[in-house]
């Protein structure tokens, strides 16, 4: 039963991610691409998905999004709850923006 629960949670996460990605891409494409860590080709693909395509993709048992916490400094900055929280957030955003974006291979 645990395996089925995890698969359902992944599907829900995928659906939420794709719907949010489409929403922010349509509102402010440049900012969304930065926040999502995706390139122009991936942004266009996500933005143009039909509702049935979104549901089909979300049904995958593989996570469609990825965490960008692949270095200790970025993770520490994002989790910092000290007095300099806004400065840490800005620094983390700059670090995340400098990372390579995802492209369709």
ZAKOLDREN-918789 format. One record per residue: residue number from 1; residue in three letters; x, y, z of N, C-alpha, C in turn. Coordinates in steps of 0.1 Angstrom, whole numbers. Layout:
residues N
PT  seq  type    nc1    nc2    nc3   cac1   cac2   cac3    cc1    cc2    cc3
PT  NUM   Ala      X      Y      Z      X      Y      Z      X      Y      Z
...
//
This chain:
residues 105
PT  seq  type    nc1    nc2    nc3   cac1   cac2   cac3    cc1    cc2    cc3
PT    1   Unk      8    -12      0      0      0      0      9     13      0
PT    2   Unk     20     12      7     29     24      8     34     28     -6
PT    3   Unk     37     18    -15     41     21    -28     31     28    -36
PT    4   Unk     18     24    -35      7     31    -42      5     45    -37
PT    5   Unk      7     47    -24      6     61    -18     16     70    -24
PT    6   Unk     28     65    -25     39     73    -30     37     77    -45
PT    7   Unk     32     67    -53     29     69    -67     18     80    -68
PT    8   Unk      8     79    -60     -3     89    -60      2    103    -56
PT    9   Unk     11    104    -46     17    117    -42     25    123    -53
PT   10   Unk     33    114    -60     41    119    -72     32    124    -83
PT   11   Unk     21    118    -86     11    123    -96      6    136    -92
PT   12   Unk      2    138    -79     -4    150    -74      7    161    -75
PT   13   Unk     19    158    -72     30    168    -72     32    172    -87
PT   14   Unk     33    162    -96     35    165   -110     24    174   -115
PT   15   Unk     11    171   -112      0    179   -117      1    194   -111
PT   16   Unk      4    195    -99      5    208    -92     16    216    -99
PT   17   Unk     28    209   -101     39    216   -107     36    221   -121
PT   18   Unk     30    212   -130     27    216   -143     17    227   -144
PT   19   Unk      7    227   -135     -3    237   -135      3    251   -131
PT   20   Unk     11    250   -120     18    262   -115     27    268   -126
PT   21   Unk     35    259   -132     45    263   -142     37    270   -154
PT   22   Unk     26    264   -158     19    271   -169     14    285   -165
PT   23   Unk      9    285   -153      3    298   -147     14    309   -147
PT   24   Unk     25    306   -141     36    316   -140     42    319   -153
PT   25   Unk     43    309   -162     49    312   -175     40    322   -183
PT   26   Unk     27    320   -181     17    329   -188     17    343   -182
PT   27   Unk     20    344   -169     20    357   -163     32    365   -165
PT   28   Unk     44    359   -164     57    366   -166     67    355   -170
PT   29   Unk     68    353   -183     76    343   -189     91    343   -184
PT   30   Unk     97    355   -185    111    356   -181    114    352   -167
PT   31   Unk    106    358   -158    107    355   -144    104    340   -141
PT   32   Unk     94    334   -148     91    320   -146    102    311   -150
PT   33   Unk    108    315   -161    120    306   -166    131    306   -156
PT   34   Unk    134    318   -150    144    319   -140    140    311   -128
PT   35   Unk    128    312   -123    123    305   -111    123    290   -113
PT   36   Unk    119    286   -125    118    271   -128    131    265   -132
PT   37   Unk    140    274   -136    153    269   -141    153    262   -154
PT   38   Unk    144    267   -163    142    261   -176    146    271   -187
PT   39   Unk    149    265   -199    152    273   -211    139    276   -219
PT   40   Unk    141    284   -229    130    288   -238    123    276   -244
PT   41   Unk    130    266   -248    123    255   -255    114    247   -245
PT   42   Unk    119    245   -233    111    238   -223     99    247   -218
PT   43   Unk    102    260   -217     91    269   -213     80    269   -224
PT   44   Unk     83    269   -236     73    269   -247     65    256   -247
PT   45   Unk     72    245   -245     66    232   -244     55    231   -233
PT   46   Unk     60    235   -221     51    235   -209     39    244   -211
PT   47   Unk     42    256   -216     31    266   -217     20    262   -227
PT   48   Unk     24    254   -237     15    250   -248      8    237   -246
PT   49   Unk     11    230   -234      4    217   -232    -11    219   -230
PT   50   Unk    -18    210   -236    -33    210   -235    -36    204   -221
PT   51   Unk    -48    206   -216    -52    200   -203    -50    184   -203
PT   52   Unk    -54    178   -214    -52    163   -215    -37    159   -215
PT   53   Unk    -29    167   -221    -14    165   -221     -9    166   -207
PT   54   Unk    -13    177   -200     -9    179   -186    -13    167   -177
PT   55   Unk    -25    162   -179    -29    151   -171    -21    138   -174
PT   56   Unk    -19    136   -187    -11    125   -191      3    125   -186
PT   57   Unk     10    137   -187     23    138   -181     23    137   -166
PT   58   Unk     13    142   -159     13    142   -145     11    127   -140
PT   59   Unk      5    119   -148      3    105   -144     15     97   -144
PT   60   Unk     26    102   -148     39     95   -148     43     92   -133
PT   61   Unk     50     81   -131     54     78   -117     68     83   -115
PT   62   Unk     72     92   -124     86     99   -123     83    114   -120
PT   63   Unk     91    119   -111     90    134   -108     93    142   -120
PT   64   Unk     85    152   -123     88    160   -135     96    172   -131
PT   65   Unk     96    176   -118    104    188   -114    116    182   -107
PT   66   Unk    126    191   -105    138    187    -98    141    198    -88
PT   67   Unk    147    194    -77    152    203    -67    165    209    -72
PT   68   Unk    167    222    -69    179    229    -73    189    231    -62
PT   69   Unk    187    223    -51    195    224    -40    207    214    -42
PT   70   Unk    215    216    -52    226    207    -54    239    212    -49
PT   71   Unk    239    223    -42    252    227    -35    248    232    -21
PT   72   Unk    258    230    -12    255    233      2    253    248      4
PT   73   Unk    260    257     -3    258    271      0    243    275     -4
PT   74   Unk    238    270    -15    224    274    -19    214    268     -9
PT   75   Unk    216    256     -5    207    250      5    208    258     18
PT   76   Unk    219    261     23    221    269     35    214    283     34
PT   77   Unk    216    289     23    210    302     21    194    301     21
PT   78   Unk    189    291     14    175    290     14    168    286     27
PT   79   Unk    176    279     35    170    275     48    174    284     60
PT   80   Unk    181    295     57    185    304     67    173    312     72
PT   81   Unk    171    312     85    160    319     91    165    330    100
PT   82   Unk    177    335     98    183    345    106    178    359    103
PT   83   Unk    184    369    108    180    383    107    182    388     92
PT   84   Unk    192    382     85    194    386     72    187    378     61
PT   85   Unk    175    374     64    167    365     56    165    371     42
PT   86   Unk    162    384     40    160    389     27    173    389     19
PT   87   Unk    184    392     25    197    392     18    201    378     14
PT   88   Unk    198    368     23    201    354     20    192    349      8
PT   89   Unk    180    354      7    171    350     -4    176    356    -17
PT   90   Unk    180    368    -17    186    375    -29    198    368    -33
PT   91   Unk    207    364    -24    219    357    -27    216    343    -33
PT   92   Unk    206    336    -27    202    323    -32    197    324    -47
PT   93   Unk    189    335    -49    183    337    -62    194    339    -73
PT   94   Unk    204    347    -69    215    350    -78    223    337    -81
PT   95   Unk    225    329    -71    232    316    -73    224    307    -82
PT   96   Unk    211    306    -79    202    297    -87    202    302   -101
PT   97   Unk    202    315   -104    201    320   -117    214    318   -125
PT   98   Unk    224    316   -118    237    313   -125    239    299   -129
PT   99   Unk    230    290   -125    231    276   -128    225    274   -142
PT  100   Unk    230    264   -149    225    261   -163    210    257   -163
PT  101   Unk    203    262   -173    189    259   -174    187    245   -181
PT  102   Unk    175    240   -180    172    227   -186    167    229   -200
PT  103   Unk    172    221   -209    168    222   -223    164    208   -228
PT  104   Unk    156    208   -238    152    195   -244    164    190   -252
PT  105   Unk    167    177   -249    179    171   -256    175    166   -270
//
